Amino acid sequence: MSQTTESKENRSVSNNVIPFIPEDDFYFSKGVQAFQKRKFDMALKWLRKAIDTNPMEPLYPCQMSIIYTEVGAYHAANQILLEVLEQQGDAYTDCYYFLANNYAHLGLPVDAQKYAKMYIEKDSDGEFKEEAEQLVAILEISEDDMDDDWLDAEEEELLMYQETAFYYIERKEWQKAIPLLQEMMAIFPDHMTAKHEYAYALFFSGEQREAIHLEETWIAKHPSSIFSLTNLMIFYYEQGKQELVTQVKQLLTNVYPIHEQQKLRIAIAFAHVGCPDSAYGRFLSLAKARLKGHINYYRYFAKVSYQMGDINRAQRLWDEGKKIHAILLQEQAPWETGE
């Protein structure tokens, strides 16, 4: 056979080969394999591909919620499960059990019990029936033994609002956070944290003047408010008002609160306004175990660690953050953004 004839035949065969185009079930199976190997970040990547390919298949986001549960991101898991139920109705009753399990982990027994009972009612022969019944029994015992330290119904509702608003704010979904915070302020008018979070979301949604007006009004009444000071320092920085940034920074420099959330807020504020030297020590003093649910803990701590020359810590924090918070997989490392 001549070389010309051979090359033509090879080309003919090549032209008849049907290219392999991965389908959504291929991506899903790869995601499940990665999950079984506990490679959670890789599993989430594959599942996102499956969802992008077939957004109408509820099995894929359900599996994604299981991964979030596995890494302790219960709020993210619940958000997905609630969206599946909203879209699919009761076609995926397992979602009710998964929700119950997540709420139990979050220390919200009323919601956990509600969804566990809904699962039993809607799927009496379901795969998780025994687990759901055990969960209800445990929660009912706990309810009998409940003391003053347990959240009452109103406190629990407040916590639910806080956590949902927190979820949207850390993901910079301002248009979802704002109406929720408005509703929260109407129901709990004395809860100041909601008002500060509202001002923060308002500022970054474009309503800068109104946000600053609110915080400057509050700081006039409460000059030592950590929430107002940190918000204003960030707002002034975003508007290029360096003199005002310096004034607020001086007020915060010697403030060392007891509560971990307030400590984190100050550390993030210093990091945001380009003061890594002030932020770095603050981050190092934080109790990491209590803050793993905060995306901004990883964003800003990794950034200032890199800026302070602690490259190994920066990379380690960023890698850990990506495993816990899937949204970080879509972001550049904070030292690569040029901000």
Secondary structure as the mmCIF struct_conf table of DSSP 4:
data_model
#
loop_
_struct_conf.conf_type_id
_struct_conf.id
_struct_conf.beg_label_comp_id
_struct_conf.beg_label_asym_id
_struct_conf.beg_label_seq_id
_struct_conf.end_label_comp_id
_struct_conf.end_label_asym_id
_struct_conf.end_label_seq_id
HELX_RH_AL_P HELX_RH_AL_P1 GLN A 3 ASN A 16
HELX_LH_PP_P HELX_LH_PP_P1 VAL A 17 PHE A 20
HELX_RH_AL_P HELX_RH_AL_P2 ASP A 24 GLN A 36
TURN_TY1_P TURN_TY1_P1 LYS A 37 ARG A 38
HELX_RH_AL_P HELX_RH_AL_P3 PHE A 40 THR A 53
TURN_TY1_P TURN_TY1_P2 PRO A 55 MET A 56
TURN_TY1_P TURN_TY1_P3 PRO A 58 PRO A 58
HELX_RH_AL_P HELX_RH_AL_P4 LEU A 59 GLU A 70
TURN_TY1_P TURN_TY1_P4 VAL A 71 GLY A 72
HELX_RH_AL_P HELX_RH_AL_P5 TYR A 74 GLN A 88
HELX_RH_3T_P HELX_RH_3T_P1 GLY A 89 TYR A 92
TURN_TY1_P TURN_TY1_P5 THR A 93 THR A 93
HELX_RH_AL_P HELX_RH_AL_P6 ASP A 94 HIS A 105
TURN_TY1_P TURN_TY1_P6 LEU A 106 GLY A 107
HELX_RH_AL_P HELX_RH_AL_P7 PRO A 109 LYS A 122
TURN_TY1_P TURN_TY1_P7 SER A 124 ASP A 125
TURN_TY1_P TURN_TY1_P8 GLU A 127 PHE A 128
HELX_RH_AL_P HELX_RH_AL_P8 LYS A 129 ASP A 144
TURN_TY1_P TURN_TY1_P9 ASP A 145 ASP A 145
TURN_TY1_P TURN_TY1_P10 ASP A 148 ASP A 149
BEND BEND1 TRP A 150 TRP A 150
HELX_RH_AL_P HELX_RH_AL_P9 ALA A 153 GLU A 170
TURN_TY1_P TURN_TY1_P11 ARG A 171 LYS A 172
HELX_RH_AL_P HELX_RH_AL_P10 TRP A 174 ILE A 187
TURN_TY1_P TURN_TY1_P12 PRO A 189 ASP A 190
HELX_RH_AL_P HELX_RH_AL_P11 MET A 192 PHE A 204
TURN_TY1_P TURN_TY1_P13 SER A 205 GLY A 206
HELX_RH_AL_P HELX_RH_AL_P12 GLN A 208 LYS A 221
TURN_TY1_P TURN_TY1_P14 PRO A 223 SER A 224
HELX_RH_AL_P HELX_RH_AL_P13 ILE A 226 GLU A 238
TURN_TY1_P TURN_TY1_P15 GLN A 239 GLY A 240
HELX_RH_AL_P HELX_RH_AL_P14 GLN A 242 LEU A 252
TURN_TY1_P TURN_TY1_P16 THR A 253 ASN A 254
BEND BEND2 ILE A 258 HIS A 259
HELX_RH_AL_P HELX_RH_AL_P15 GLU A 260 HIS A 272
TURN_TY1_P TURN_TY1_P17 VAL A 273 GLY A 274
HELX_RH_AL_P HELX_RH_AL_P16 PRO A 276 LEU A 284
TURN_TY1_P TURN_TY1_P18 SER A 285 SER A 285
BEND BEND3 LEU A 286 LEU A 286
HELX_RH_3T_P HELX_RH_3T_P2 LYS A 288 ARG A 290
TURN_TY1_P TURN_TY1_P19 LEU A 291 GLY A 293
HELX_RH_AL_P HELX_RH_AL_P17 ILE A 295 GLN A 307
TURN_TY1_P TURN_TY1_P20 MET A 308 GLY A 309
HELX_RH_AL_P HELX_RH_AL_P18 ILE A 311 ILE A 324
HELX_RH_3T_P HELX_RH_3T_P3 ALA A 326 GLN A 330
BEND BEND4 GLU A 331 GLU A 331
TURN_TY1_P TURN_TY1_P21 PRO A 334 TRP A 335
BEND BEND5 GLU A 336 THR A 337
#
